[in-house]
Amino acid sequence: MDKQVMNRLIIVDLVVMDLTSARHDVLEHSYAKKYPETFEPSLKEEVVYIGKNKMTDTLAIPGFGAISIGKLLLSPTRTYAPLVKAILDPSISMQSKE
């Protein structure tokens, strides 16, 4: 695999890992039973969905009102989408500092 392609995939993977970590830190453990395909089966149960919230729970944010946990978790996906698109664009040069 081309080194630039590999670098792009690593960066995208780091973005996705950050979103996965947030999901597991915020959502309650019942999601592990309901959606076992959303995490690596070899993970210890005590690190899978360790939060206290449901997707439908809300959080009051001053100036914005009550926003669901699900919407808050999806917001970074929309924020990162243009970045990921740019990273994967083969016409953009990614120079390595080696």
N, C-alpha and C positions, 0 to 999 in steps of 0.2 A: 504494500500500500504506500502511496506517495506520502512523504513526510508532512507536507502542508495539509493534506486531507486528514492525516492522523492527528495533527495539532488541532484542527478544527473540531474533530470529534471529541477530543479530550475536553476542550472548552465547553462544548455543548453538554457533555456528560456532567461536568462540574455544576453547571446551571441546573440541570435536572436533579442532581443529587441534593442541592440546596432546597429545592421545592419538595422533594420527597422527605427530607428531614423535617421540614416545617409541618408537613401533613402528619407525620408520625408523632411529633411533639405536641400537637394541638388536639388531634382527634382521639376519641375514646376507643378502648380496646374492642368494643363490639364490631368495629369495622374490619378487624382482622378475621373474624369468623365469617362475616358477610362477604368480604372481598379478598379471599386468600391469594388471588392472582396479583395483588397490588404490592406485594413484598416478596423478598427472597425467602423461600421455605426454610433455608438453613439458619436464618436469624433466630436468636434466642427470643422466646415469647416476651420477656420483660423489656425488650427494646422496640416492640412492634405496637404502634398506636398506643402511646402511653399517656395521652392527654385526657382532658376531662370534658371535652366538648363534642357536640353533634354538629353536623353540617348545617342544621337548621337553627341552632342556637344563635342568638344575636349579641352583638357587642355595641354599646353606645359610644359613638365617637363624636366629640364636640364639633359642631359645625356641619356634621354629615348625618346625624341621627343614628338609628339602629341599623347595623349592617350584619348580614348573616356571616357566620364563620366560613361557610362554603364560598361565598363571594370574595371574602378576604383572602382565602387560600388560592383562589383562581386569579386574583388580580396580578400577582407576580408573573403568571404565565403570559398574560397579555402584555405586560411590561417588557418581559424578556423576548417576546416573539420577534420584534424587529432586530434585536441584537443577534439572536440565533440565526435569523435569515441572512444577516450580513456575514456572520461567521461562516456559514455554509456556502456563500456565494463564491464560486471558483474564480470570478473575475477580480476579486479583492486579494491582493498579495499579503501574505502573512510571513513576515521575516523573522527568522529565528536568531536569537543572540547567542551563538555558540562560539 
